[in-house]
Amino acid sequence: MSNNNLYPRESVEFQPVVVLVNGTVTTAPTTYSVVETGLRPSTWGTATTIGTATGVMVSGLDPGDYTVWAKVVSFPETVVIDCGFFTVT
């Protein structure tokens, strides 16, 4: 995920997220959390898929910086990954 994505707060836009585990794009079940930068994720939701891309929808957020987290469940592991941030203006 690019670390310089800017979204106007009035926008509803798709932010694609590529999740790599050990350098490979994961195909394991993945959920996402979007939180203000500096906070830890506490709730998780399913990915949005557009075509073959997966990610999150940026909508209804106050201006500020947000971090996208991914949680990959691949028994016996549950891997949580910081996927980068975007800014709402």
Gaussian input, Z-matrix of N, CA and C with variables (Angstrom, degrees):
# hf/3-21g

backbone

0 1
 N
 C     1     B1
 C     2     B2     1     A1
 N     3     B3     2     A2     1     D1
 C     4     B4     3     A3     2     D2
 C     5     B5     4     A4     3     D3
 N     6     B6     5     A5     4     D4
 C     7     B7     6     A6     5     D5
 C     8     B8     7     A7     6     D6
 N     9     B9     8     A8     7     D7
 C    10    B10     9     A9     8     D8
 C    11    B11    10    A10     9     D9
 N    12    B12    11    A11    10    D10
 C    13    B13    12    A12    11    D11
 C    14    B14    13    A13    12    D12
 N    15    B15    14    A14    13    D13
 C    16    B16    15    A15    14    D14
 C    17    B17    16    A16    15    D15
 N    18    B18    17    A17    16    D16
 C    19    B19    18    A18    17    D17
 C    20    B20    19    A19    18    D18
 N    21    B21    20    A20    19    D19
 C    22    B22    21    A21    20    D20
 C    23    B23    22    A22    21    D21
 N    24    B24    23    A23    22    D22
 C    25    B25    24    A24    23    D23
 C    26    B26    25    A25    24    D24
 N    27    B27    26    A26    25    D25
 C    28    B28    27    A27    26    D26
 C    29    B29    28    A28    27    D27
 N    30    B30    29    A29    28    D28
 C    31    B31    30    A30    29    D29
 C    32    B32    31    A31    30    D30
 N    33    B33    32    A32    31    D31
 C    34    B34    33    A33    32    D32
 C    35    B35    34    A34    33    D33
 N    36    B36    35    A35    34    D34
 C    37    B37    36    A36    35    D35
 C    38    B38    37    A37    36    D36
 N    39    B39    38    A38    37    D37
 C    40    B40    39    A39    38    D38
 C    41    B41    40    A40    39    D39
 N    42    B42    41    A41    40    D40
 C    43    B43    42    A42    41    D41
 C    44    B44    43    A43    42    D42
 N    45    B45    44    A44    43    D43
 C    46    B46    45    A45    44    D44
 C    47    B47    46    A46    45    D45
 N    48    B48    47    A47    46    D46
 C    49    B49    48    A48    47    D47
 C    50    B50    49    A49    48    D48
 N    51    B51    50    A50    49    D49
 C    52    B52    51    A51    50    D50
 C    53    B53    52    A52    51    D51
 N    54    B54    53    A53    52    D52
 C    55    B55    54    A54    53    D53
 C    56    B56    55    A55    54    D54
 N    57    B57    56    A56    55    D55
 C    58    B58    57    A57    56    D56
 C    59    B59    58    A58    57    D57
 N    60    B60    59    A59    58    D58
 C    61    B61    60    A60    59    D59
 C    62    B62    61    A61    60    D60
 N    63    B63    62    A62    61    D61
 C    64    B64    63    A63    62    D62
 C    65    B65    64    A64    63    D63
 N    66    B66    65    A65    64    D64
 C    67    B67    66    A66    65    D65
 C    68    B68    67    A67    66    D66
 N    69    B69    68    A68    67    D67
 C    70    B70    69    A69    68    D68
 C    71    B71    70    A70    69    D69
 N    72    B72    71    A71    70    D70
 C    73    B73    72    A72    71    D71
 C    74    B74    73    A73    72    D72
 N    75    B75    74    A74    73    D73
 C    76    B76    75    A75    74    D74
 C    77    B77    76    A76    75    D75
 N    78    B78    77    A77    76    D76
 C    79    B79    78    A78    77    D77
 C    80    B80    79    A79    78    D78
 N    81    B81    80    A80    79    D79
 C    82    B82    81    A81    80    D80
 C    83    B83    82    A82    81    D81
 N    84    B84    83    A83    82    D82
 C    85    B85    84    A84    83    D83
 C    86    B86    85    A85    84    D84
 N    87    B87    86    A86    85    D85
 C    88    B88    87    A87    86    D86
 C    89    B89    88    A88    87    D87
 N    90    B90    89    A89    88    D88
 C    91    B91    90    A90    89    D89
 C    92    B92    91    A91    90    D90
 N    93    B93    92    A92    91    D91
 C    94    B94    93    A93    92    D92
 C    95    B95    94    A94    93    D93
 N    96    B96    95    A95    94    D94
 C    97    B97    96    A96    95    D95
 C    98    B98    97    A97    96    D96
 N    99    B99    98    A98    97    D97
 C   100   B100    99    A99    98    D98
 C   101   B101   100   A100    99    D99
 N   102   B102   101   A101   100   D100
 C   103   B103   102   A102   101   D101
 C   104   B104   103   A103   102   D102
 N   105   B105   104   A104   103   D103
 C   106   B106   105   A105   104   D104
 C   107   B107   106   A106   105   D105
 N   108   B108   107   A107   106   D106
 C   109   B109   108   A108   107   D107
 C   110   B110   109   A109   108   D108
 N   111   B111   110   A110   109   D109
 C   112   B112   111   A111   110   D110
 C   113   B113   112   A112   111   D111
 N   114   B114   113   A113   112   D112
 C   115   B115   114   A114   113   D113
 C   116   B116   115   A115   114   D114
 N   117   B117   116   A116   115   D115
 C   118   B118   117   A117   116   D116
 C   119   B119   118   A118   117   D117
 N   120   B120   119   A119   118   D118
 C   121   B121   120   A120   119   D119
 C   122   B122   121   A121   120   D120
 N   123   B123   122   A122   121   D121
 C   124   B124   123   A123   122   D122
 C   125   B125   124   A124   123   D123
 N   126   B126   125   A125   124   D124
 C   127   B127   126   A126   125   D125
 C   128   B128   127   A127   126   D126
 N   129   B129   128   A128   127   D127
 C   130   B130   129   A129   128   D128
 C   131   B131   130   A130   129   D129
 N   132   B132   131   A131   130   D130
 C   133   B133   132   A132   131   D131
 C   134   B134   133   A133   132   D132
 N   135   B135   134   A134   133   D133
 C   136   B136   135   A135   134   D134
 C   137   B137   136   A136   135   D135
 N   138   B138   137   A137   136   D136
 C   139   B139   138   A138   137   D137
 C   140   B140   139   A139   138   D138
 N   141   B141   140   A140   139   D139
 C   142   B142   141   A141   140   D140
 C   143   B143   142   A142   141   D141
 N   144   B144   143   A143   142   D142
 C   145   B145   144   A144   143   D143
 C   146   B146   145   A145   144   D144
 N   147   B147   146   A146   145   D145
 C   148   B148   147   A147   146   D146
 C   149   B149   148   A148   147   D147
 N   150   B150   149   A149   148   D148
 C   151   B151   150   A150   149   D149
 C   152   B152   151   A151   150   D150
 N   153   B153   152   A152   151   D151
 C   154   B154   153   A153   152   D152
 C   155   B155   154   A154   153   D153
 N   156   B156   155   A155   154   D154
 C   157   B157   156   A156   155   D155
 C   158   B158   157   A157   156   D156
 N   159   B159   158   A158   157   D157
 C   160   B160   159   A159   158   D158
 C   161   B161   160   A160   159   D159
 N   162   B162   161   A161   160   D160
 C   163   B163   162   A162   161   D161
 C   164   B164   163   A163   162   D162
 N   165   B165   164   A164   163   D163
 C   166   B166   165   A165   164   D164
 C   167   B167   166   A166   165   D165
 N   168   B168   167   A167   166   D166
 C   169   B169   168   A168   167   D167
 C   170   B170   169   A169   168   D168
 N   171   B171   170   A170   169   D169
 C   172   B172   171   A171   170   D170
 C   173   B173   172   A172   171   D171
 N   174   B174   173   A173   172   D172
 C   175   B175   174   A174   173   D173
 C   176   B176   175   A175   174   D174
 N   177   B177   176   A176   175   D175
 C   178   B178   177   A177   176   D176
 C   179   B179   178   A178   177   D177
 N   180   B180   179   A179   178   D178
 C   181   B181   180   A180   179   D179
 C   182   B182   181   A181   180   D180
 N   183   B183   182   A182   181   D181
 C   184   B184   183   A183   182   D182
 C   185   B185   184   A184   183   D183
 N   186   B186   185   A185   184   D184
 C   187   B187   186   A186   185   D185
 C   188   B188   187   A187   186   D186
 N   189   B189   188   A188   187   D187
 C   190   B190   189   A189   188   D188
 C   191   B191   190   A190   189   D189
 N   192   B192   191   A191   190   D190
 C   193   B193   192   A192   191   D191
 C   194   B194   193   A193   192   D192
 N   195   B195   194   A194   193   D193
 C   196   B196   195   A195   194   D194
 C   197   B197   196   A196   195   D195
 N   198   B198   197   A197   196   D196
 C   199   B199   198   A198   197   D197
 C   200   B200   199   A199   198   D198
 N   201   B201   200   A200   199   D199
 C   202   B202   201   A201   200   D200
 C   203   B203   202   A202   201   D201
 N   204   B204   203   A203   202   D202
 C   205   B205   204   A204   203   D203
 C   206   B206   205   A205   204   D204
 N   207   B207   206   A206   205   D205
 C   208   B208   207   A207   206   D206
 C   209   B209   208   A208   207   D207
 N   210   B210   209   A209   208   D208
 C   211   B211   210   A210   209   D209
 C   212   B212   211   A211   210   D210
 N   213   B213   212   A212   211   D211
 C   214   B214   213   A213   212   D212
 C   215   B215   214   A214   213   D213
 N   216   B216   215   A215   214   D214
 C   217   B217   216   A216   215   D215
 C   218   B218   217   A217   216   D216
 N   219   B219   218   A218   217   D217
 C   220   B220   219   A219   218   D218
 C   221   B221   220   A220   219   D219
 N   222   B222   221   A221   220   D220
 C   223   B223   222   A222   221   D221
 C   224   B224   223   A223   222   D222
 N   225   B225   224   A224   223   D223
 C   226   B226   225   A225   224   D224
 C   227   B227   226   A226   225   D225
 N   228   B228   227   A227   226   D226
 C   229   B229   228   A228   227   D227
 C   230   B230   229   A229   228   D228
 N   231   B231   230   A230   229   D229
 C   232   B232   231   A231   230   D230
 C   233   B233   232   A232   231   D231
 N   234   B234   233   A233   232   D232
 C   235   B235   234   A234   233   D233
 C   236   B236   235   A235   234   D234
 N   237   B237   236   A236   235   D235
 C   238   B238   237   A237   236   D236
 C   239   B239   238   A238   237   D237
 N   240   B240   239   A239   238   D238
 C   241   B241   240   A240   239   D239
 C   242   B242   241   A241   240   D240
 N   243   B243   242   A242   241   D241
 C   244   B244   243   A243   242   D242
 C   245   B245   244   A244   243   D243
 N   246   B246   245   A245   244   D244
 C   247   B247   246   A246   245   D245
 C   248   B248   247   A247   246   D246
 N   249   B249   248   A248   247   D247
 C   250   B250   249   A249   248   D248
 C   251   B251   250   A250   249   D249
 N   252   B252   251   A251   250   D250
 C   253   B253   252   A252   251   D251
 C   254   B254   253   A253   252   D252
 N   255   B255   254   A254   253   D253
 C   256   B256   255   A255   254   D254
 C   257   B257   256   A256   255   D255
 N   258   B258   257   A257   256   D256
 C   259   B259   258   A258   257   D257
 C   260   B260   259   A259   258   D258
 N   261   B261   260   A260   259   D259
 C   262   B262   261   A261   260   D260
 C   263   B263   262   A262   261   D261
 N   264   B264   263   A263   262   D262
 C   265   B265   264   A264   263   D263
 C   266   B266   265   A265   264   D264

   B1=1.4437
   B2=1.5147
   B3=1.3080
   B4=1.4564
   B5=1.5203
   B6=1.3103
   B7=1.4570
   B8=1.5151
   B9=1.3193
   B10=1.4509
   B11=1.5266
   B12=1.3130
   B13=1.4626
   B14=1.5155
   B15=1.3300
   B16=1.4592
   B17=1.5166
   B18=1.3355
   B19=1.4541
   B20=1.5262
   B21=1.3380
   B22=1.4624
   B23=1.5350
   B24=1.3148
   B25=1.4750
   B26=1.5223
   B27=1.3317
   B28=1.4712
   B29=1.5299
   B30=1.3179
   B31=1.4598
   B32=1.5266
   B33=1.3111
   B34=1.4639
   B35=1.5220
   B36=1.3537
   B37=1.4604
   B38=1.5227
   B39=1.3129
   B40=1.4564
   B41=1.5257
   B42=1.3214
   B43=1.4675
   B44=1.5251
   B45=1.3512
   B46=1.4604
   B47=1.5286
   B48=1.3301
   B49=1.4588
   B50=1.5310
   B51=1.3251
   B52=1.4569
   B53=1.5195
   B54=1.3169
   B55=1.4565
   B56=1.5263
   B57=1.3331
   B58=1.4547
   B59=1.5201
   B60=1.3147
   B61=1.4603
   B62=1.5210
   B63=1.3150
   B64=1.4737
   B65=1.5305
   B66=1.3419
   B67=1.4560
   B68=1.5158
   B69=1.3280
   B70=1.4629
   B71=1.5283
   B72=1.3411
   B73=1.4624
   B74=1.5222
   B75=1.3244
   B76=1.4648
   B77=1.5232
   B78=1.3193
   B79=1.4654
   B80=1.5193
   B81=1.3440
   B82=1.4678
   B83=1.5223
   B84=1.3282
   B85=1.4671
   B86=1.5361
   B87=1.3293
   B88=1.4659
   B89=1.5207
   B90=1.3297
   B91=1.4554
   B92=1.5268
   B93=1.3441
   B94=1.4566
   B95=1.5181
   B96=1.3311
   B97=1.4535
   B98=1.5269
   B99=1.3247
   B100=1.4634
   B101=1.5160
   B102=1.3286
   B103=1.4661
   B104=1.5178
   B105=1.3236
   B106=1.4629
   B107=1.5217
   B108=1.3298
   B109=1.4591
   B110=1.5236
   B111=1.3230
   B112=1.4586
   B113=1.5129
   B114=1.3478
   B115=1.4624
   B116=1.5231
   B117=1.3180
   B118=1.4605
   B119=1.5283
   B120=1.3376
   B121=1.4699
   B122=1.5225
   B123=1.3300
   B124=1.4649
   B125=1.5283
   B126=1.3203
   B127=1.4666
   B128=1.5238
   B129=1.3052
   B130=1.4682
   B131=1.5179
   B132=1.3387
   B133=1.4555
   B134=1.5184
   B135=1.3119
   B136=1.4563
   B137=1.5294
   B138=1.2973
   B139=1.4655
   B140=1.5135
   B141=1.3226
   B142=1.4525
   B143=1.5203
   B144=1.3224
   B145=1.4595
   B146=1.5150
   B147=1.3280
   B148=1.4643
   B149=1.5239
   B150=1.3314
   B151=1.4613
   B152=1.5177
   B153=1.3295
   B154=1.4579
   B155=1.5238
   B156=1.3365
   B157=1.4658
   B158=1.5263
   B159=1.3268
   B160=1.4537
   B161=1.5169
   B162=1.3276
   B163=1.4540
   B164=1.5115
   B165=1.3362
   B166=1.4552
   B167=1.5291
   B168=1.3244
   B169=1.4603
   B170=1.5249
   B171=1.3257
   B172=1.4614
   B173=1.5233
   B174=1.3364
   B175=1.4555
   B176=1.5181
   B177=1.3372
   B178=1.4581
   B179=1.5197
   B180=1.3248
   B181=1.4671
   B182=1.5319
   B183=1.3157
   B184=1.4642
   B185=1.5270
   B186=1.3346
   B187=1.4646
   B188=1.5284
   B189=1.3222
   B190=1.4546
   B191=1.5132
   B192=1.3180
   B193=1.4600
   B194=1.5274
   B195=1.3265
   B196=1.4602
   B197=1.5237
   B198=1.3269
   B199=1.4579
   B200=1.5223
   B201=1.3316
   B202=1.4605
   B203=1.5318
   B204=1.3266
   B205=1.4600
   B206=1.5175
   B207=1.3215
   B208=1.4585
   B209=1.5249
   B210=1.3260
   B211=1.4660
   B212=1.5289
   B213=1.3335
   B214=1.4567
   B215=1.5230
   B216=1.3283
   B217=1.4626
   B218=1.5238
   B219=1.3206
   B220=1.4566
   B221=1.5179
   B222=1.3449
   B223=1.4630
   B224=1.5184
   B225=1.2980
   B226=1.4591
   B227=1.5321
   B228=1.3364
   B229=1.4637
   B230=1.5200
   B231=1.3296
   B232=1.4544
   B233=1.5237
   B234=1.3284
   B235=1.4608
   B236=1.5257
   B237=1.3426
   B238=1.4633
   B239=1.5262
   B240=1.3480
   B241=1.4553
   B242=1.5264
   B243=1.3278
   B244=1.4656
   B245=1.5222
   B246=1.3435
   B247=1.4588
   B248=1.5274
   B249=1.3180
   B250=1.4601
   B251=1.5065
   B252=1.3202
   B253=1.4579
   B254=1.5239
   B255=1.3163
   B256=1.4581
   B257=1.5184
   B258=1.3241
   B259=1.4600
   B260=1.5130
   B261=1.3262
   B262=1.4607
   B263=1.5206
   B264=1.3331
   B265=1.4610
   B266=1.5099
   A1=107.82
   A2=116.64
   A3=120.73
   A4=110.24
   A5=116.54
   A6=120.72
   A7=113.10
   A8=118.75
   A9=119.70
   A10=112.14
   A11=117.59
   A12=121.58
   A13=109.88
   A14=115.89
   A15=122.62
   A16=109.03
   A17=116.65
   A18=121.74
   A19=109.23
   A20=118.18
   A21=119.43
   A22=109.13
   A23=117.90
   A24=120.96
   A25=112.78
   A26=117.38
   A27=120.43
   A28=112.49
   A29=117.21
   A30=123.21
   A31=112.13
   A32=115.29
   A33=122.89
   A34=103.96
   A35=116.23
   A36=120.13
   A37=111.47
   A38=113.72
   A39=122.64
   A40=109.85
   A41=117.06
   A42=122.75
   A43=107.30
   A44=116.96
   A45=117.81
   A46=110.74
   A47=116.08
   A48=122.54
   A49=107.95
   A50=116.09
   A51=121.11
   A52=106.44
   A53=116.97
   A54=122.29
   A55=109.04
   A56=115.02
   A57=121.31
   A58=109.87
   A59=116.03
   A60=122.08
   A61=105.99
   A62=115.87
   A63=121.64
   A64=111.31
   A65=116.79
   A66=121.90
   A67=115.76
   A68=117.36
   A69=121.25
   A70=109.42
   A71=116.09
   A72=119.97
   A73=108.05
   A74=116.29
   A75=120.46
   A76=112.00
   A77=115.00
   A78=121.33
   A79=109.75
   A80=116.43
   A81=121.16
   A82=109.70
   A83=117.41
   A84=120.03
   A85=110.93
   A86=115.75
   A87=121.58
   A88=110.04
   A89=115.90
   A90=121.65
   A91=107.81
   A92=115.93
   A93=121.02
   A94=111.34
   A95=114.11
   A96=121.83
   A97=107.61
   A98=116.93
   A99=122.82
   A100=106.94
   A101=116.47
   A102=121.31
   A103=109.71
   A104=116.03
   A105=119.62
   A106=108.34
   A107=115.90
   A108=120.50
   A109=109.60
   A110=115.46
   A111=121.72
   A112=113.23
   A113=117.01
   A114=121.05
   A115=109.49
   A116=115.67
   A117=121.31
   A118=109.07
   A119=117.75
   A120=120.63
   A121=111.25
   A122=115.79
   A123=119.98
   A124=111.64
   A125=117.48
   A126=120.90
   A127=108.47
   A128=114.92
   A129=121.26
   A130=109.83
   A131=116.67
   A132=121.57
   A133=110.66
   A134=116.05
   A135=120.78
   A136=110.16
   A137=115.12
   A138=122.00
   A139=110.49
   A140=115.59
   A141=122.05
   A142=106.38
   A143=117.05
   A144=121.18
   A145=109.20
   A146=115.30
   A147=122.04
   A148=106.17
   A149=116.33
   A150=120.05
   A151=108.64
   A152=116.74
   A153=120.78
   A154=112.13
   A155=117.30
   A156=121.19
   A157=110.54
   A158=115.99
   A159=121.27
   A160=108.44
   A161=115.81
   A162=120.34
   A163=110.97
   A164=115.52
   A165=121.72
   A166=109.10
   A167=115.24
   A168=120.40
   A169=108.83
   A170=115.77
   A171=122.02
   A172=105.79
   A173=116.30
   A174=121.03
   A175=110.09
   A176=116.42
   A177=120.79
   A178=114.74
   A179=118.22
   A180=121.04
   A181=110.29
   A182=116.06
   A183=121.20
   A184=109.27
   A185=117.91
   A186=120.27
   A187=110.90
   A188=115.70
   A189=121.67
   A190=111.28
   A191=115.33
   A192=122.10
   A193=109.50
   A194=115.74
   A195=122.51
   A196=109.94
   A197=115.83
   A198=121.97
   A199=108.89
   A200=115.51
   A201=121.43
   A202=107.46
   A203=115.28
   A204=122.61
   A205=108.82
   A206=116.77
   A207=122.16
   A208=108.30
   A209=115.22
   A210=121.03
   A211=107.52
   A212=114.93
   A213=121.92
   A214=108.16
   A215=115.64
   A216=120.22
   A217=107.71
   A218=114.54
   A219=121.88
   A220=106.56
   A221=114.86
   A222=121.33
   A223=111.05
   A224=119.72
   A225=128.80
   A226=113.31
   A227=117.93
   A228=120.64
   A229=112.37
   A230=115.26
   A231=123.58
   A232=105.06
   A233=116.31
   A234=122.36
   A235=108.92
   A236=116.68
   A237=122.07
   A238=107.77
   A239=116.06
   A240=121.76
   A241=110.15
   A242=116.60
   A243=123.24
   A244=105.98
   A245=117.34
   A246=121.65
   A247=113.79
   A248=117.73
   A249=120.41
   A250=111.77
   A251=115.44
   A252=118.72
   A253=111.99
   A254=114.57
   A255=123.05
   A256=107.79
   A257=115.46
   A258=121.42
   A259=109.75
   A260=116.18
   A261=122.52
   A262=106.66
   A263=116.63
   A264=120.85
   A265=111.97
   D1=134.90
   D2=178.11
   D3=-69.32
   D4=143.56
   D5=-178.57
   D6=-95.57
   D7=15.59
   D8=179.74
   D9=-130.18
   D10=31.22
   D11=178.83
   D12=-80.73
   D13=125.11
   D14=177.79
   D15=-114.12
   D16=132.85
   D17=179.56
   D18=-128.27
   D19=127.52
   D20=172.14
   D21=-63.78
   D22=142.69
   D23=-176.67
   D24=-62.69
   D25=-19.84
   D26=178.54
   D27=-80.90
   D28=-9.76
   D29=-174.47
   D30=-81.75
   D31=153.74
   D32=165.93
   D33=-124.02
   D34=108.03
   D35=-173.72
   D36=-136.51
   D37=152.61
   D38=178.08
   D39=-86.61
   D40=126.61
   D41=174.58
   D42=-108.81
   D43=104.83
   D44=179.38
   D45=-68.21
   D46=146.90
   D47=179.34
   D48=-134.76
   D49=124.14
   D50=175.24
   D51=-104.90
   D52=121.74
   D53=-178.05
   D54=-103.57
   D55=118.22
   D56=178.21
   D57=-106.07
   D58=133.62
   D59=172.75
   D60=-122.09
   D61=118.24
   D62=-176.20
   D63=55.53
   D64=37.70
   D65=175.71
   D66=81.85
   D67=2.89
   D68=-178.42
   D69=-120.12
   D70=139.29
   D71=176.69
   D72=-62.28
   D73=127.90
   D74=-176.42
   D75=-78.81
   D76=145.69
   D77=172.69
   D78=-115.23
   D79=3.41
   D80=178.93
   D81=-73.30
   D82=157.98
   D83=177.10
   D84=-55.19
   D85=128.20
   D86=-175.96
   D87=-130.73
   D88=134.34
   D89=172.70
   D90=-118.17
   D91=161.92
   D92=-175.00
   D93=-127.91
   D94=155.02
   D95=173.74
   D96=-137.65
   D97=135.27
   D98=175.36
   D99=-115.15
   D100=119.35
   D101=-178.36
   D102=-134.70
   D103=158.59
   D104=174.66
   D105=-57.92
   D106=138.86
   D107=-179.94
   D108=-56.59
   D109=134.33
   D110=-177.93
   D111=101.37
   D112=-15.35
   D113=178.12
   D114=-100.57
   D115=157.26
   D116=177.10
   D117=-95.23
   D118=149.07
   D119=179.69
   D120=-69.77
   D121=142.67
   D122=176.90
   D123=-129.63
   D124=-22.61
   D125=176.34
   D126=-124.70
   D127=147.04
   D128=-175.50
   D129=-127.78
   D130=145.63
   D131=178.68
   D132=-134.89
   D133=166.77
   D134=-179.68
   D135=-73.80
   D136=158.14
   D137=179.27
   D138=-73.35
   D139=154.01
   D140=168.13
   D141=-94.10
   D142=135.39
   D143=179.30
   D144=-117.75
   D145=127.99
   D146=174.52
   D147=-127.20
   D148=114.42
   D149=-173.61
   D150=63.39
   D151=-122.81
   D152=177.95
   D153=-102.18
   D154=-0.02
   D155=-179.15
   D156=-91.27
   D157=142.95
   D158=173.52
   D159=-118.11
   D160=155.66
   D161=-179.86
   D162=174.58
   D163=-150.98
   D164=-178.11
   D165=-128.77
   D166=154.83
   D167=174.08
   D168=-92.60
   D169=132.42
   D170=177.02
   D171=-96.73
   D172=112.54
   D173=-175.56
   D174=-162.27
   D175=137.42
   D176=171.68
   D177=71.86
   D178=21.32
   D179=-178.59
   D180=-100.08
   D181=145.56
   D182=174.73
   D183=-71.87
   D184=157.00
   D185=177.14
   D186=-56.01
   D187=139.45
   D188=178.62
   D189=150.77
   D190=-175.56
   D191=179.14
   D192=-99.14
   D193=137.78
   D194=-178.39
   D195=-129.35
   D196=143.81
   D197=177.20
   D198=-108.78
   D199=138.17
   D200=174.71
   D201=-99.80
   D202=126.48
   D203=176.92
   D204=-112.52
   D205=144.74
   D206=174.83
   D207=-119.15
   D208=141.89
   D209=174.08
   D210=-120.64
   D211=117.26
   D212=-177.80
   D213=-107.84
   D214=122.09
   D215=179.42
   D216=-104.85
   D217=113.32
   D218=178.89
   D219=-139.72
   D220=93.30
   D221=-172.52
   D222=-45.69
   D223=131.47
   D224=9.57
   D225=-93.91
   D226=7.71
   D227=-175.63
   D228=-99.01
   D229=152.71
   D230=165.95
   D231=-127.59
   D232=109.47
   D233=-174.36
   D234=-103.23
   D235=127.43
   D236=176.72
   D237=-109.79
   D238=127.92
   D239=-172.04
   D240=-127.02
   D241=131.55
   D242=170.80
   D243=-78.66
   D244=115.35
   D245=-174.92
   D246=-96.77
   D247=1.64
   D248=179.92
   D249=113.46
   D250=-175.05
   D251=-174.38
   D252=-133.31
   D253=164.66
   D254=171.27
   D255=-138.37
   D256=164.84
   D257=-177.55
   D258=-120.95
   D259=133.94
   D260=173.14
   D261=-101.71
   D262=126.67
   D263=-178.30
   D264=-101.08

